[in-house]
Amino acid sequence: MAQAKIHAKMNEGACSKFSRTLSMADRSGRLLESLDQLEMRVEALREAAAAMEQERESILEMIQSVQNSQEMRNICQGEREELTLTSNRLMGRTLSVEISIGTIRNPQQEEALQKATSIIDEIVKKLLSDMEGGRQQLLALHAACVTEAPPVPVDQKFQAIVISCALEDQKKIKRRLETLVRNTENAEKNIKIMDHQKLEDTKTNGGH
C-alpha cells in the first residue's frame, strides 16, 4: 500500500514536470506577437478605408464633371433631362456610402487643422467673385503641401500650419487642394468655351 502511494507520487511529480506552464516571458512574447499581427491588420484596414474614401471622392468629382460638361449642354433637352436624372441617382447612391476614419490628434494638431481648414474655406468663398485670384491662392497653398520644388510661390505661413497637423490630416488637406484646383481649372475652361460660343453666336446673328 505504501509502495503504491510512493509510485503515485512519483508519477504525479513526473507529470507536473512535463506539463510545466509557460514562463511569464514566453506569455508576454506570444501576446506581443499577437498584438503586432493585429496592428498590421488595423493599418491595412485603415489604408483600405482611406482608399475607399478617395474612390468615393473621385466618383463624386467625375459625376459632377459629367453634369457640368460641354457635351451635356450640346444635347437636346429631353436627353439632357434623362442623363441628369441618371447622374443625380448615381450621386445619391454614392453619397449614401459613408466612410469615417478617425484621426487621433493632440491639442496643437487640432488647432492647426482648424486654422488650415478656415484658410481654405475663406478662399473657396472668394472664388465666385475672383476665380483667377482664388485659383492662384489655392496654388500657393497646394505648393506648401508638396515636397518637390513647386513652379509657383509657396504660402510659407500656411506651410507652417500644415506641418503642425497630423500626418493623415496633411494628406487630406493636400488632396482637398488638388481637387479644388482641378475644379477651378475646369470651371475656367467652361466659362471660356461658353463665352466663345456667345461670341460666335453674336457673329452669326450679326451676319444675318
C-alpha positions in Angstrom: 0.0 0.0 0.0 2.8 2.4 0.9 4.7 1.4 -2.2 1.7 2.2 -4.3 1.5 5.7 -2.8 5.2 6.2 -3.5 4.7 5.3 -7.2 1.7 7.5 -7.5 3.6 10.4 -6.0 6.5 9.8 -8.4 4.1 9.7 -11.4 2.5 12.9 -10.2 5.9 14.6 -10.0 6.8 13.4 -13.5 3.5 14.7 -14.9 3.9 18.1 -13.2 7.5 18.3 -14.6 6.5 17.8 -18.2 3.3 19.9 -18.0 5.0 22.9 -16.6 3.2 26.1 -17.7 4.8 28.8 -19.9 7.1 31.3 -18.3 6.0 34.9 -17.9 8.5 35.9 -20.6 7.1 33.4 -23.0 3.5 34.5 -22.4 4.5 38.1 -22.9 6.3 37.3 -26.1 3.3 35.5 -27.5 0.9 38.3 -26.6 3.2 40.8 -28.1 3.4 38.8 -31.3 -0.4 38.6 -31.5 -0.6 42.4 -31.0 2.0 43.0 -33.7 -0.1 41.0 -36.1 -3.3 42.8 -35.1 -1.5 46.1 -35.6 -0.7 45.2 -39.2 -4.3 44.3 -39.8 -5.5 47.5 -38.2 -3.2 49.5 -40.5 -4.3 47.5 -43.5 -8.0 48.2 -42.5 -7.3 52.0 -42.3 -5.5 52.0 -45.6 -8.3 50.1 -47.3 -10.9 52.6 -45.8 -8.7 55.6 -47.0 -8.6 54.1 -50.5 -12.4 53.7 -50.4 -12.7 57.3 -49.2 -10.6 58.5 -52.1 -12.5 56.4 -54.6 -15.8 58.0 -53.3 -14.4 61.5 -53.8 -13.1 60.6 -57.2 -16.5 59.2 -58.3 -18.3 62.3 -57.0 -16.0 64.5 -58.9 -16.4 62.6 -62.1 -20.2 62.7 -61.8 -20.1 66.5 -61.3 -17.7 66.7 -64.3 -20.3 64.9 -66.5 -23.1 67.2 -65.2 -21.1 70.3 -66.0 -19.5 69.1 -69.2 -19.9 70.9 -72.5 -21.3 67.6 -74.0 -24.2 67.8 -71.6 -25.0 71.3 -72.9 -24.8 70.3 -76.5 -27.5 67.6 -76.4 -31.3 68.1 -76.7 -33.3 68.9 -73.6 -35.1 65.5 -73.5 -31.8 63.6 -73.5 -30.3 66.0 -71.1 -33.1 65.6 -68.6 -32.7 61.8 -68.7 -28.9 62.0 -68.2 -29.4 64.5 -65.4 -31.8 62.1 -63.6 -29.3 59.2 -64.0 -26.4 61.3 -62.8 -28.4 62.5 -59.8 -29.3 58.9 -59.0 -25.7 57.9 -59.1 -24.8 61.0 -57.0 -27.3 60.0 -54.3 -26.1 56.4 -54.2 -22.5 57.5 -53.9 -23.3 59.9 -51.1 -25.2 57.1 -49.3 -21.8 55.4 -48.8 -20.4 56.8 -45.6 -16.8 56.2 -44.7 -15.3 57.6 -41.5 -11.6 57.3 -40.5 -10.9 58.9 -37.2 -7.6 60.7 -36.6 -6.0 60.9 -33.1 -4.8 64.5 -32.6 -3.2 66.4 -29.8 -4.5 69.9 -29.0 -1.8 71.6 -31.2 -2.7 69.4 -34.1 -6.4 70.0 -33.6 -5.8 73.8 -33.6 -3.6 73.6 -36.7 -6.2 71.6 -38.6 -8.9 74.2 -37.8 -6.6 77.0 -39.0 -5.8 75.3 -42.2 -9.4 74.4 -42.9 -10.5 78.0 -42.2 -7.9 79.4 -44.6 -9.1 77.1 -47.4 -12.8 77.8 -46.7 -12.2 81.6 -47.0 -10.5 81.2 -50.4 -13.4 79.0 -51.6 -15.9 81.7 -50.7 -13.9 84.2 -52.8 -13.8 82.0 -55.9 -17.2 83.2 -57.1 -16.1 86.8 -57.1 -12.5 86.3 -58.2 -11.9 83.0 -59.9 -8.4 83.6 -61.1 -7.2 85.3 -57.9 -8.7 82.5 -55.8 -7.0 79.8 -58.0 -3.6 81.5 -57.6 -4.1 81.4 -53.8 -5.1 77.8 -53.9 -2.0 77.0 -56.0 0.2 78.7 -53.4 -1.5 76.7 -50.6 -1.0 73.5 -52.6 2.6 74.3 -53.2 3.0 74.4 -49.4 2.0 70.8 -49.2 4.4 69.2 -51.7 8.0 68.2 -51.2 9.2 68.8 -54.7 10.1 72.4 -55.7 6.8 73.9 -57.0 6.6 76.2 -60.0 4.5 78.8 -58.1 5.1 80.8 -54.9 4.7 79.0 -51.6 2.5 80.3 -48.9 5.0 80.0 -46.0 2.5 80.8 -43.3 0.2 78.0 -44.5 3.1 75.6 -44.8 4.0 76.1 -41.1 0.4 75.4 -40.2 0.1 72.2 -42.3 3.4 70.9 -40.9 1.8 71.2 -37.4 -1.1 69.0 -38.5 -1.3 65.2 -38.0 0.2 63.3 -40.9 -3.2 61.9 -42.1 -4.7 65.5 -42.0 -1.7 66.7 -44.1 -2.6 64.2 -46.8 -6.3 65.1 -46.7 -5.5 68.9 -46.9 -3.3 68.3 -49.9 -6.0 66.1 -51.6 -8.7 68.7 -51.0 -6.5 71.4 -52.5 -5.8 69.3 -55.6 -9.5 68.8 -56.1 -10.2 72.5 -55.7 -7.5 73.5 -58.2 -8.8 70.9 -60.7 -12.4 72.2 -60.3 -11.3 75.9 -60.8 -9.4 75.0 -63.9 -12.4 73.1 -65.3 -14.7 76.0 -64.4 -12.4 78.5 -66.2 -12.4 76.3 -69.3 -16.1 76.0 -69.3 -16.5 79.8 -68.9 -14.1 80.4 -71.8 -16.0 77.9 -74.0 -19.4 79.4 -73.2 -18.0 82.9 -73.8 -16.5 81.8 -77.1 -19.8 80.3 -78.2 -21.6 83.5 -77.2 -19.2 85.5 -79.4 -19.7 83.0 -82.3 -23.5 83.3 -81.9 -23.3 87.0 -81.9 -21.2 87.0 -85.1 -23.6 84.5 -86.7 -26.7 86.6 -85.8 -25.0 89.8 -86.9 -24.2 88.2 -90.2 -27.8 87.6 -90.8 
